[in-house]
Amino acid sequence: MEGQDEPATGAPAAKAARDDIYGEDGVILAPFLAHIGAAIADRDTLTLKQDVGALHQSELGDLLEALQPEQRLTLVELLGTDFDFSALTEVDEAIRLDIVDNLPNAQIAQAVQELDSDDAVYILEDLDQEDQDEILSQLPFTERIRLRRSLDYPEETAGRRMQTEFVAVPPFWTIGQTIDYMREDNDLPERFSQIFVIDPTFKLLGAIDLDQILRTKRTVKVEEIMHETRHAIPATMDQEEAAREFEQYDLLSAAVVDENERLVGILTIDDVVDVIQQEAEEDLMRMGGVGDEELSDTVFATSRSRVPWLLVNLFTAFLAASVIGLFDQTIEHIVALAVLMPIVAGMGGNAGSQTMTVTVRALATKDLDIYNAWRIIRREMGVGFINGVVFAILIGIVAATWFSDPNLGGIIAAAMIINMFVAALAGILIPLFLDRFGVDPAVASAVFVTTVTDVVGFFAFLGLATWWFGVT
């Protein structure tokens, strides 16, 4: 009717719906959260199915993380079969396990059948073996075999992240047969961008992009237009290496093959984006000496994950303290040294952390290798020396003015140059050394770099002061 507002459709409607849920900072709005909380408290199933059932899986994941634990469980219970289990792939592991552990295995088995295989594996892989077996036993034979095969691959490999639903045809089919097959078979995945070509043993022969099929006449055979899949990914490849293949070759999807070159699944760009984010977060957490903790973890679980590296840091702190103990007589005679010591060690630690961060990231992305390592080492040595000179001048002037002693200013300036240079060198050599011997540099570099800069900083500063002032 003219003059009456029509309902929003398409992108504007999606934006309007999102604006009702999220604020400008990307956080769920308090009124929406309160509305859902009230509906949960009132057990208003109709409202929940209307307002929550229409959410995208990522939006539902955000909502689950924002709710209180008891509200989450009640929400899942009230939604019943309308609850989108794919949302569990968008939440912290602790929240996912809390929800799944409180659901009967029969309900999980029913829900898993409606998920893509990669999402199903993501939910099942964290369950106890007994629960896994019980859930899988309730699935149809074909589905059970596919999921079991993915679960048998090691964690954080392409085989664990792959989707086992794909479209594969023999090379002797015509394009017309292929198109009819895609139109008529109800068991094909909902979305795909490539069709793979296989022989009778499922060995991967090639692939065809959908746009190429649309441009080819029906009578042409598949083998005439297929192209070789030059970037097939072994199922046992580390997921980070697989993500690097996508980045290097601008892939949207890639075939996953077993040790016999047989097609067993595909990796798609949406899975790879998740892997990239997960690996980046993992490296960042490890560099901070934090385990696999998540925001939803309990106080005791978080404490337990942080204690090991704090213990290591405690021992290295005693090492640095023992160096200071060697110069106790010097510190007693010149109290100003105790005031200035933290400056030398702190600046060296920060400089070492800068170099270490760049190095660890370059090693993770394979940008730093045997061919350019020496050039990067020379660069960091130069940076450390220049920065050392710059800050040596600044701190030297400040110290000389503060304590009215030019000698003290010169000593801390010299110590600053030495420690900044050594810090830059340690920041790149320690990660390279650890990587060379198969130790994850993101995990172990920080504590060693900090120890080196503390020990060298204290020893250089106090040693120079002892020598210059002749303290015995």
Buried (B, 14 or more C-beta within 10 A) or exposed (E): EEEEEEEEEEEEEEEEBEEEBBEEEEEBBEEBBEBBBEBBEEEBBEBBBEBBEEBBBEBBBBBBBBBEEEBBBBBBBBBEEEBBBBBBBBBBBBBBBBBBEEBEBEBBBBBBEEBBBBBBBBBBBBBEEEBBEBBBEBBEEEBBEBBBBBBEBEEBBBBBBBBBBBBBBBBEBBBEBBBEBBEEEEEBBEEBBBBBBBEEEBEBBBBBBEEBBEEBEEEBBBBEBBEEBEBBBBBEBBBBEBBBBBEEEEBEBBBBBBEEBBBBBBBBBEBBEBBBEBBEEBBBBBBEBBBEBBEBBEEEBBEEBBEEBEEBBEEBEEEBEEBBEEBEEBBEBBEBBEEBBEBBBBBBBEBBBBBBBBBBBBBBEEEBEEEEBEEBBEBBBEBBBBBBBEBBBEBBEBBBEBBEBEBBBBBBBBBBBBBBBBBBBBBBBBBBBBBEEEEBBBBBBBBBBBBBBBBBBBBBBBBBBBEBBEBE
